[in-house]
Amino acid sequence: MGIQGLTGFVEERGAFFTELRVRDTKLVIDGSSLYYQLCFASAVDFRRGGDYGLFAAAVRDFFGSLRACRVAPFVVLDGGRGADDRKLPTLRSRAAERLRAAHGLSRGEGGCLVPLLTREAFVQALGRLGVPFVQCFAEADRELAGLANRWGCPLLSLDSDFCAFDLAAGYCPLSHFQWRSVCAGEGPRGCYVPARRFSLEKFCGHFGRLNKSLLPLFAVMNGNDYVDLAALEVALSKVRPAVGRGKHGRLQALLTWLSQFAEPSEAVDGVLKYLRKDQREEVRELLRASMEDYAPSDVDLEGFFQNGKYECEAARKADLPQWVLDALAKGELAPFISDALILRSTFLHVQVENMQKPSAHSAALPIRQVIYGLLLKVSQNTEAASSSKQTSELPGVCEFDRLQKTLKKTFVQAASLPTDFCDDHFPLDKLMEVPMSCRQMLLLETLGVKMSFLESIPSHLQLPVAVTCYWICYSEPKVNLHQLKALLLMIVSGELHRITSDPDPTVVHAEDDSIAYNEFLKWKEKKLQNKDFDLDAAHSFCQWQCCLQMGLYLNQLLCTPLSEPDLSSRLYNGTLVHRLYQELKSTPSVENLFSSSPKITQLYQVLLNTVES
């Protein structure tokens, strides 16, 4: 993310930072950067699909450190791609990088890959911890900068784009924010988080008389996530000559060249003179629009945090139902939904799966088609009327997913829906007015389950169990019994952890639950006899995560007719489910791992009977 090469240049020198003690302040946080950093810092097993319990614990500890230092956090998350879709080439490039990383991990090579449901787990953790957050309509950078300047507080991120913003209290890189090493402090002010702040003044001073208002132009000319520099190549070859030797020579040459100009318009004229006359106005407009990406936004996020109303020009122009806009801002709908609705285009994130088999997301295709049907309002009558037309004329969405080891775009037709959801009485803006029983029925019919089957299941597990039934029907190759039992044992282990770890002093823990949990911890400490990585089992568990993700999205779009499951309560632990699977194959008695707890044993049997039926 950010300005090409700038992070390395700034970090190598170190002279562009000032020390900062973060305490007694508001702090505006780039949520997307934070959850990536906490994911990589929480020792999750990337190869086996992650451990959302460990990740949620890291989130809890991070905000615990802020609370100890009397820091008031406000988290701002990126939203969808936006109607202009300007970052599409960059997003395609990143998706290809993730695909290479996933393939490497599947072969036993090192690397990192954010697990599929990390963002959902992060949003849930923020809600549970009571941390104020907003999900922007599109890219959040300008809104982050606007809020930080409005409050005069630091901005915490890990994105070199913020080096080009003029921030009143500065940009603090997450890499220098030592939240795990809170210092006691001296005197009445108390403890603080040691941090470093990027100094715009020191950076500009390094290049003589460089005016900080020229940094947005530098960011655009040097290369960022938005601008295709092909149109500028001729000019750039003239204005950033290779006078600077070494790794950052071109970057330094460009900054030195810019330092001769007093303000941006003069520098733009200096660029345009190297272009043909018929190109100049087009490139001038490109540069002007691109530099605006570094102007803090006037979207009133402070108002959102006070009254819950999010308003921005792009959202108004998109002409979406108000309840959809509100749900997006509150993180109750994912950016996947706005991308499908506005752009009719989505990215499906790759996992560590078997690249020789169809994408793990193929299993969840029928769920996605129902989501698209709701968003694009496809009725059974529409389908009948269009039967004689070309498929390309039917409503649908272009999905970016993998085909073996390459990224491929595929057109997916939306599913036709029952008339309850498609007649004139229930367009998307009135979806919440559809009776809850109808919304629940559509969800369960999509997952192939009847509500009567789920009545014996605790409400917070009903959606995961329904998804598991769906997974058994749609996974390819078929789920085997050891995989199913491993998954269900993992789910009940999370329940046991939740029961025995409840901090509420009024909750009485049964002694047999505590005994069962301690026995489970001892079992986990034993050395695993077979440490082989089973790629086919990994592929199957990847399919389950894909089905759960789309099940969550459909449930959210239908205004939660089933309770939303808590990902942070160890609902999925990749290391554990793989270990259970390996041990069940050689030691079937592992199925009795929780026999000391009648409650958990009964829950496991109920889940198994429900799914098998």
Disulfide bonds with the S-S distance in Angstrom:
none
